[in-house]
Amino acid sequence: MQPAQHQRADYAWFQTLGTRWHDNDIYGHVNNVVYYSYFDSAVNTYLIEQGRLDIHEGETIAFVVSSSCDYFNSIAFPEHIEVGLRVARLGNSSVHYELAIFKAGERNACAVGHFVHVFVDRVDQRPIPIPMAQRAALARLLHN
């Protein structure tokens, strides 16, 4: 599922990342699988910083259960990119993110992705309601 828009103004939060030497593949651009690590880094940075998710000791963790990416323009090392994040759907135990990767300062996305987390109990790994701190942080990113 692609976001309806692929422009910077449609995303609520951004994380700046630098591409790394080993991100490039034999064709001279960032390999497609690396985009997923950019998405994962942005989502988890937001949850840790804004939602107080404790990835080491917390009772709740989040598992990726679905992801996809569509590519429009390549990126390569060395470049700075900005990963835009918004929430498409906030359920009881799951959240559907929409992400976009932009070259620094550019208006149009190079790639757009979809990422679904299910929040689970760390011990039994069964779905649980999204904790209030994370729910509040995610609600701020809801896209209409």
PyMOL commands that set and color helices and strands:
alter all, ss='L'
color gray80, all
select helices_A, chain A and resi 8-10+21-23+32-51+132-139
alter helices_A, ss='H'
color red, helices_A
select strands_A, chain A and resi 13-18+60-71+80-90+94-103+111-121
alter strands_A, ss='S'
color yellow, strands_A
deselect
rebuild
show_as cartoon
